[in-house]
Amino acid sequence: MTKDPNNMTCQEFQALMPELIGSGENASAHPHMQSCALCRALLADLETIAEAARQLFPVVDPPEHLWEQIESAIKHEGDPGRG
C-alpha cells in the first residue's frame, strides 16, 4: 500500500527521496515538499552537494580514437595466430 503523498511524515518522505531523485523525477514537485520547509532545505543542501561533486569530478569524454583501439585489441585477443 502506497502512503498518501499529501500526508507523509518527513521520515517517510526522506526514505522516498533517493528513489525520486534516482528516477529523475522532480522531487521538489512532490506534495510533501509544498508544506515542509525542513525537507525543502534538505533537498537544496543535497543539490548543492551534488553540484559541488560534479565540479570536483567533471565528466570528460574519451578521445575519439579510444573506441577503435579497444575494438582492435578485442579482435586481436580472439585471433589464434597471436600470442
Backbone as CSV, one residue per row, in Angstrom:
resi,resn,N_x,N_y,N_z,CA_x,CA_y,CA_z,C_x,C_y,C_z
1,MET,0.843,-1.185,0.000,0.000,0.000,0.000,0.886,1.246,0.000
2,THR,0.646,2.153,-0.916,1.434,3.366,-1.025,0.864,4.434,-0.103
3,LYS,1.746,5.103,0.595,1.356,6.170,1.522,0.837,7.364,0.722
4,ASP,-0.194,8.001,1.235,-0.749,9.200,0.614,0.334,10.286,0.622
5,PRO,0.776,10.763,-0.559,1.858,11.741,-0.617,1.526,13.057,0.079
6,ASN,0.247,13.343,0.274,-0.145,14.581,0.944,-0.041,14.480,2.466
7,ASN,0.062,13.257,2.994,0.108,13.059,4.442,1.366,12.345,4.902
8,MET,2.444,12.459,4.174,3.688,11.789,4.535,4.389,12.539,5.660
9,THR,5.058,11.776,6.521,5.930,12.392,7.517,7.262,12.695,6.837
10,CYS,8.087,13.489,7.480,9.416,13.778,6.931,10.222,12.492,6.786
11,GLN,10.126,11.625,7.772,10.862,10.369,7.729,10.434,9.537,6.517
12,GLU,9.156,9.453,6.255,8.665,8.691,5.105,9.119,9.327,3.798
13,PHE,9.032,10.638,3.731,9.439,11.323,2.506,10.936,11.174,2.275
14,GLN,11.726,11.341,3.338,13.178,11.246,3.187,13.611,9.837,2.803
15,ALA,12.852,8.834,3.211,13.137,7.463,2.780,12.829,7.291,1.292
16,LEU,11.895,8.063,0.781,11.498,8.012,-0.621,12.402,8.866,-1.527
17,MET,13.082,9.841,-0.950,13.889,10.781,-1.743,14.891,10.122,-2.681
18,PRO,15.681,9.139,-2.241,16.639,8.541,-3.180,15.971,7.972,-4.421
19,GLU,14.819,7.348,-4.238,14.080,6.795,-5.373,13.590,7.911,-6.300
20,LEU,13.059,8.983,-5.721,12.585,10.111,-6.526,13.726,10.734,-7.320
21,ILE,14.824,11.000,-6.639,15.965,11.640,-7.285,16.574,10.715,-8.325
22,GLY,16.729,9.437,-7.964,17.329,8.467,-8.880,16.514,8.235,-10.132
23,SER,15.210,8.387,-10.029,14.348,8.160,-11.184,14.305,9.365,-12.120
24,GLY,14.890,10.473,-11.672,14.869,11.682,-12.487,13.633,12.531,-12.260
25,GLU,12.774,12.076,-11.351,11.584,12.867,-11.028,11.991,14.170,-10.366
26,ASN,11.148,15.158,-10.481,11.380,16.437,-9.819,10.911,16.308,-8.375
27,ALA,11.838,16.012,-7.477,11.492,15.792,-6.071,10.871,17.034,-5.450
28,SER,11.253,18.205,-5.930,10.711,19.435,-5.353,9.235,19.630,-5.695
29,ALA,8.718,18.868,-6.654,7.304,18.979,-7.021,6.421,18.029,-6.194
30,HIS,7.035,17.203,-5.373,6.282,16.249,-4.555,5.396,17.023,-3.573
31,PRO,4.185,16.563,-3.338,3.265,17.272,-2.425,3.838,17.544,-1.033
32,HIS,4.637,16.641,-0.506,5.213,16.861,0.835,6.093,18.108,0.849
33,MET,6.785,18.359,-0.246,7.698,19.500,-0.309,6.965,20.834,-0.248
34,GLN,5.723,20.847,-0.651,4.959,22.098,-0.660,4.707,22.617,0.749
35,SER,4.667,21.705,1.725,4.333,22.119,3.077,5.459,21.918,4.082
36,CYS,6.629,21.464,3.646,7.685,21.128,4.598,8.980,21.880,4.299
37,ALA,9.245,22.887,5.089,10.460,23.684,4.911,11.709,22.859,5.219
38,LEU,11.621,21.942,6.163,12.762,21.109,6.529,13.209,20.249,5.342
39,CYS,12.284,19.596,4.686,12.630,18.742,3.544,13.054,19.573,2.332
40,ARG,12.477,20.753,2.159,12.927,21.642,1.077,14.382,22.039,1.310
41,ALA,14.734,22.354,2.561,16.112,22.726,2.887,17.051,21.542,2.676
42,LEU,16.610,20.342,3.063,17.424,19.151,2.866,17.680,18.916,1.385
43,LEU,16.647,19.020,0.562,16.811,18.828,-0.877,17.745,19.884,-1.460
44,ALA,17.624,21.115,-1.026,18.517,22.173,-1.501,19.963,21.864,-1.136
45,ASP,20.173,21.380,0.089,21.529,21.009,0.512,22.071,19.862,-0.343
46,LEU,21.239,18.854,-0.609,21.667,17.726,-1.432,22.012,18.171,-2.855
47,GLU,21.224,19.089,-3.397,21.503,19.598,-4.746,22.809,20.382,-4.766
48,THR,23.084,21.145,-3.715,24.344,21.891,-3.617,25.528,20.936,-3.547
49,ILE,25.395,19.878,-2.747,26.460,18.884,-2.627,26.689,18.178,-3.960
50,ALA,25.614,17.809,-4.641,25.733,17.125,-5.931,26.421,18.019,-6.958
51,GLU,26.080,19.293,-6.970,26.719,20.222,-7.911,28.201,20.371,-7.600
52,ALA,28.548,20.463,-6.322,29.955,20.561,-5.933,30.716,19.300,-6.357
53,ALA,30.098,18.146,-6.206,30.738,16.892,-6.614,30.959,16.862,-8.124
54,ARG,29.992,17.343,-8.884,30.149,17.389,-10.346,31.319,18.283,-10.739
55,GLN,31.532,19.352,-10.001,32.642,20.252,-10.307,33.986,19.638,-9.912
56,LEU,33.981,18.828,-8.854,35.221,18.162,-8.437,35.629,17.070,-9.411
57,PHE,34.645,16.371,-9.952,34.899,15.248,-10.839,34.145,15.437,-12.146
58,PRO,34.604,16.354,-12.984,33.880,16.607,-14.234,33.929,15.386,-15.157
59,VAL,32.878,15.233,-15.934,32.817,14.156,-16.911,33.657,14.576,-18.108
60,VAL,34.600,13.728,-18.456,35.484,14.017,-19.581,35.242,12.952,-20.636
61,ASP,34.943,13.389,-21.845,34.746,12.445,-22.936,36.095,11.861,-23.342
62,PRO,36.139,10.556,-23.592,37.400,9.938,-24.013,37.774,10.415,-25.415
63,PRO,39.058,10.287,-25.758,39.476,10.683,-27.107,38.751,9.855,-28.168
64,GLU,38.563,10.424,-29.336,37.821,9.780,-30.428,38.405,8.418,-30.808
65,HIS,39.719,8.290,-30.785,40.366,7.060,-31.250,40.316,5.928,-30.220
66,LEU,39.873,6.176,-29.023,39.904,5.166,-27.970,39.050,3.946,-28.322
67,TRP,37.836,4.158,-28.820,36.979,3.017,-29.147,37.620,2.142,-30.221
68,GLU,38.253,2.762,-31.199,38.928,1.989,-32.250,40.046,1.137,-31.665
69,GLN,40.791,1.695,-30.702,41.870,0.927,-30.070,41.307,-0.243,-29.262
70,ILE,40.208,-0.015,-28.564,39.585,-1.083,-27.779,39.073,-2.181,-28.710
71,GLU,38.394,-1.774,-29.769,37.860,-2.738,-30.732,38.985,-3.553,-31.364
72,SER,40.076,-2.912,-31.716,41.217,-3.595,-32.315,41.837,-4.587,-31.329
73,ALA,41.965,-4.176,-30.070,42.528,-5.058,-29.049,41.649,-6.285,-28.846
74,ILE,40.345,-6.116,-28.883,39.428,-7.244,-28.716,39.560,-8.205,-29.891
75,LYS,39.639,-7.671,-31.091,39.785,-8.521,-32.277,41.080,-9.313,-32.217
76,HIS,42.176,-8.658,-31.827,43.461,-9.334,-31.759,43.492,-10.347,-30.629
77,GLU,42.767,-10.125,-29.569,42.738,-11.055,-28.448,42.123,-12.398,-28.872
78,GLY,41.156,-12.343,-29.761,40.496,-13.564,-30.223,41.194,-14.222,-31.401
79,ASP,42.251,-13.609,-31.902,42.991,-14.138,-33.059,43.931,-15.250,-32.594
80,PRO,43.698,-16.518,-33.018,44.535,-17.626,-32.536,45.963,-17.551,-33.042
81,GLY,46.242,-16.765,-34.059,47.596,-16.651,-34.598,48.470,-15.713,-33.794
82,ARG,47.900,-15.025,-32.816,48.688,-14.066,-31.992,48.923,-14.671,-30.616
83,GLY,50.010,-14.230,-29.984,50.268,-14.540,-28.586,50.741,-15.890,-28.416
